[in-house]
Amino acid sequence: MLMSYLKFAFIMRAPLLELCRELYELCHGDPKAAKEVLRRIRDHGAVYEASQRDVDRRLAELRERDGQ
C-alpha cells in the first residue's frame, strides 16, 4: 500500500504543484481561503457524482420500461 501511495504521489507531483501555484495566486497566499476553494471543489464533485448516479438510474429505468 505504501509503495502504491508513493508511486501515486510521485506521478501527481507536477499537477499538484501547479494546483498549489494557482491556488496561491487565486487566494493571494491565504491558506484558509485556499482550503475553502478546495472544499468547494470537493463538494461540487460529490454533488455532481450523486446527480450523475441519479441520471444513470433514471435512464436505466426508462430503458427497462421501454424494453418491456
Secondary structure, DSSP 8 states (H G I E B T S, - for coil): -HHHHHHHHHHHHHHHHHHHHHHHHHTTT-HHHHHHHHHHHHHHHHHHHHHHHHHHHHHHHHHHHHH-
